[in-house]
Amino acid sequence: MGRVLEVQGVAKHFLGLEALKGVSLHLEEGEILAVIGPNGAGKSTLLNLISGLLRPDSGRVLLLGQDVTPLPPEARTHLGLGRAFQIVQPLPELTVRENLLVGALFGKPGTPRREAEAWVEEVLALTGLAPKAEAPAGELSLLEDKRLELARALATRPKVLLLDEVMAGLRPKEAAEAVALVRRIRDRGGSVLFIEHLMPVVRALADRVVVLDYGEVIAEGPYERVAQEERVREAYLGRRA
């Protein structure tokens, strides 16, 4: 098993504010990695650097061994990086199937339409959206919206999938269904890095946890060990003076 994603010493400043201070982490093939931390810790900035929406002031991002630091988001998608966002923004006038077809054709340019359509059917089945395939995306429930956001990312055929608080707003039963879906994605060969505030979800899903605070990595390891570290408890669990 090899590393499919490496973040090497990335730093980012905004008007003098250090959002990230030399952050390094990695994701192994077939791994589910959680990045957690209090609000303002730099989690979203990190995901934006990995996905190419932002460029680091220093440091590198490697995807499947290739330095993608200078590449725009679409180029990273074509190389195998997918991202599902917390705020879902499907193409509401298109059906669920058509939304996924856009992703399938965009994710790997030059893909024959028939091949893309066959992959869309697999994604619909995997995500449980097949019964809603012909429904306009604008008519979905919150849980279905979340599934569609995941499905759209999967339609691009990512080898590395970034999830940005995709459980936010879900009821416990719905969150459990989403956890099961992410596990199915991993079981089909995907590697997942996710940001999440719901600790039961992190405990249930993550193989390994990285904790950020004030733009720095303060802990890394299995959830049960990380959750007991005093610095993590102070930063994330409300014991900061």
C-alpha positions as CSV (number, residue, x, y, z in Angstrom):
1,M,0.0,0.0,0.0
2,G,1.5,3.4,-1.0
3,R,0.8,7.0,-0.4
4,V,-1.7,8.5,-2.8
5,L,-1.6,12.0,-1.4
6,E,1.1,14.0,0.4
7,V,1.0,17.5,1.8
8,Q,4.5,18.7,2.5
9,G,5.0,21.7,4.7
10,V,2.3,23.9,3.2
11,A,1.9,27.4,4.6
12,K,-0.8,30.0,3.7
13,H,-1.2,33.6,4.9
14,F,-4.2,35.9,4.5
15,L,-3.4,39.6,5.1
16,G,-0.8,38.7,7.7
17,L,-2.8,35.9,9.3
18,E,-1.1,32.5,9.3
19,A,-3.9,30.2,8.3
20,L,-1.5,27.2,7.9
21,K,2.0,27.0,9.3
22,G,4.0,24.3,7.6
23,V,1.4,21.5,7.6
24,S,2.4,18.1,6.5
25,L,0.2,15.0,6.2
26,H,-0.3,12.0,4.0
27,L,-3.0,9.6,2.9
28,E,-2.4,5.9,2.2
29,E,-4.1,3.9,-0.5
30,G,-7.3,2.5,0.8
31,E,-7.3,4.7,3.9
32,I,-9.9,6.9,5.4
33,L,-8.3,9.9,7.1
34,A,-10.1,12.5,9.2
35,V,-8.8,16.1,9.7
36,I,-10.4,17.7,12.7
37,G,-9.9,20.8,14.8
38,P,-11.8,23.8,16.2
39,N,-13.2,26.5,14.0
40,G,-10.5,28.6,12.5
41,A,-7.9,25.8,12.8
42,G,-7.2,25.9,9.0
43,K,-9.2,22.8,7.9
44,S,-11.0,24.4,5.0
45,T,-7.9,26.2,3.9
46,L,-6.1,22.9,3.8
47,L,-8.7,21.3,1.6
48,N,-8.7,24.3,-0.7
49,L,-4.9,24.0,-1.1
50,I,-5.2,20.3,-1.8
51,S,-7.9,20.7,-4.4
52,G,-6.3,23.7,-6.1
53,L,-8.7,26.4,-5.2
54,L,-5.8,28.1,-3.3
55,R,-2.0,28.1,-3.9
56,P,0.3,27.7,-0.9
57,D,2.8,30.4,0.0
58,S,5.3,27.5,0.5
59,G,5.3,23.7,0.5
60,R,4.0,21.2,-2.0
61,V,1.0,18.9,-2.7
62,L,1.7,15.5,-4.3
63,L,-1.1,13.5,-5.9
64,L,-0.2,9.9,-6.8
65,G,3.5,10.9,-6.7
66,Q,3.1,13.9,-9.0
67,D,3.7,17.4,-7.8
68,V,0.3,19.2,-8.5
69,T,1.1,22.4,-6.6
70,P,1.0,24.6,-9.7
71,L,-2.0,22.9,-11.3
72,P,-5.6,24.3,-11.3
73,P,-8.5,22.3,-9.8
74,E,-9.7,20.8,-13.1
75,A,-6.2,19.4,-13.9
76,R,-6.2,17.7,-10.5
77,T,-9.6,16.3,-11.1
78,H,-8.4,14.8,-14.4
79,L,-5.5,13.2,-12.5
80,G,-7.8,11.5,-10.0
81,L,-8.7,14.0,-7.2
82,G,-12.4,14.4,-6.4
83,R,-14.1,16.7,-3.9
84,A,-17.6,16.9,-2.3
85,F,-18.5,20.2,-0.7
86,Q,-20.4,21.0,2.4
87,I,-22.7,23.4,0.6
88,V,-24.3,21.4,-2.2
89,Q,-24.7,23.1,-5.5
90,P,-26.0,20.7,-8.1
91,L,-27.3,21.8,-11.5
92,P,-31.0,22.0,-10.3
93,E,-32.5,22.0,-13.8
94,L,-30.8,18.7,-14.7
95,T,-31.9,15.3,-13.5
96,V,-29.7,13.3,-11.1
97,R,-28.5,11.1,-13.9
98,E,-27.6,14.2,-16.0
99,N,-25.7,15.8,-13.1
100,L,-23.6,12.6,-12.8
101,L,-23.0,12.4,-16.5
102,V,-21.5,15.9,-16.5
103,G,-19.1,14.7,-13.9
104,A,-18.3,11.5,-15.7
105,L,-17.5,13.3,-19.0
106,F,-15.5,16.1,-17.3
107,G,-13.5,13.9,-14.9
108,K,-11.7,12.0,-17.7
109,P,-11.7,14.1,-20.9
110,G,-12.1,11.9,-24.0
111,T,-14.2,9.3,-22.2
112,P,-16.7,7.8,-24.7
113,R,-20.2,8.7,-23.8
114,R,-21.3,5.1,-23.6
115,E,-18.6,4.3,-21.1
116,A,-19.5,7.4,-19.1
117,E,-23.1,6.4,-19.1
118,A,-22.2,2.9,-17.8
119,W,-20.2,4.4,-15.0
120,V,-23.0,6.7,-14.0
121,E,-25.3,3.7,-13.6
122,E,-22.7,2.1,-11.2
123,V,-22.5,5.3,-9.2
124,L,-26.3,5.6,-9.0
125,A,-26.4,2.0,-7.6
126,L,-23.5,2.6,-5.2
127,T,-25.0,5.7,-3.7
128,G,-28.6,4.5,-3.6
129,L,-29.8,7.2,-6.0
130,A,-31.0,4.9,-8.8
131,P,-34.7,5.4,-7.8
132,K,-34.2,9.2,-8.2
133,A,-32.2,9.0,-11.4
134,E,-34.8,10.9,-13.5
135,A,-35.8,13.4,-10.7
136,P,-34.7,17.0,-11.1
137,A,-31.8,17.6,-8.8
138,G,-33.6,20.7,-7.4
139,E,-36.3,18.5,-5.9
140,L,-34.2,16.2,-3.7
141,S,-34.3,16.0,0.1
142,L,-31.3,17.0,2.2
143,L,-30.0,13.5,2.5
144,E,-30.5,12.9,-1.2
145,D,-28.7,16.2,-1.9
146,K,-25.7,14.9,0.2
147,R,-25.7,11.7,-1.7
148,L,-25.8,13.5,-5.0
149,E,-22.8,15.7,-3.9
150,L,-20.9,12.5,-3.1
151,A,-22.1,10.9,-6.4
152,R,-21.0,13.8,-8.5
153,A,-17.5,13.6,-7.0
154,L,-17.5,9.8,-7.6
155,A,-18.6,10.3,-11.2
156,T,-15.2,11.9,-12.0
157,R,-13.6,8.5,-11.0
158,P,-11.3,9.9,-8.3
159,K,-8.6,7.9,-6.7
160,V,-8.5,10.4,-3.8
161,L,-11.8,11.8,-2.5
162,L,-12.0,14.9,-0.3
163,L,-15.1,15.3,1.8
164,D,-15.9,18.7,3.4
165,E,-18.3,18.1,6.3
166,V,-20.8,16.2,4.1
167,M,-22.6,14.9,7.2
168,A,-23.5,18.4,8.3
169,G,-27.3,18.8,8.9
170,L,-28.0,15.1,8.8
171,R,-30.0,13.3,11.5
172,P,-28.2,10.4,13.3
173,K,-29.8,7.7,11.1
174,E,-28.9,9.7,8.0
175,A,-25.4,10.2,9.1
176,A,-25.0,6.5,9.8
177,E,-26.2,5.8,6.2
178,A,-23.6,8.3,4.9
179,V,-20.9,6.6,7.0
180,A,-21.8,3.3,5.4
181,L,-21.7,4.9,1.9
182,V,-18.2,6.3,2.5
183,R,-17.0,2.8,3.7
184,R,-18.4,1.3,0.4
185,I,-16.4,3.9,-1.5
186,R,-13.3,2.9,0.3
187,D,-14.1,-0.8,-0.2
188,R,-14.2,-0.2,-3.9
189,G,-10.6,1.0,-3.9
190,G,-11.0,4.7,-3.0
191,S,-8.9,6.7,-0.5
192,V,-10.8,9.3,1.5
193,L,-9.7,12.4,3.4
194,F,-12.6,14.1,5.2
195,I,-13.3,17.1,7.5
196,E,-15.9,16.6,10.1
197,H,-17.1,18.1,13.4
198,L,-19.3,15.2,14.5
199,M,-17.0,13.1,16.7
200,P,-19.2,10.0,16.6
201,V,-18.8,10.1,12.8
202,V,-15.0,10.5,13.1
203,R,-14.8,7.7,15.6
204,A,-16.9,5.4,13.4
205,L,-15.2,6.2,10.1
206,A,-11.6,7.2,10.4
207,D,-8.7,4.8,10.2
208,R,-6.5,7.7,11.4
209,V,-7.0,11.3,12.6
210,V,-5.0,14.5,12.1
211,V,-5.8,17.3,14.5
212,L,-5.2,21.0,13.5
213,D,-5.1,23.9,15.8
214,Y,-4.1,27.5,14.8
215,G,-2.8,26.2,11.5
216,E,-0.6,23.5,12.9
217,V,-0.8,19.8,13.3
218,I,-0.9,19.1,17.0
219,A,-1.7,15.3,17.0
220,E,-2.0,12.4,14.6
221,G,-3.0,8.7,15.1
222,P,-6.0,6.5,15.8
223,Y,-9.0,8.3,17.2
224,E,-9.0,6.7,20.6
225,R,-5.4,7.7,21.2
226,V,-5.7,11.2,19.8
227,A,-8.9,12.0,21.7
228,Q,-7.1,11.4,25.0
229,E,-4.2,13.8,24.3
230,E,-4.3,16.8,26.6
231,R,-3.5,19.3,23.9
232,V,-6.3,18.0,21.7
233,R,-8.8,18.1,24.6
234,E,-7.8,21.7,25.3
235,A,-8.0,22.8,21.7
236,Y,-11.0,20.8,20.5
237,L,-13.0,19.7,23.4
238,G,-13.4,23.0,25.1
239,R,-10.8,23.1,27.8
240,R,-8.9,26.0,26.5
241,A,-8.5,28.7,29.2
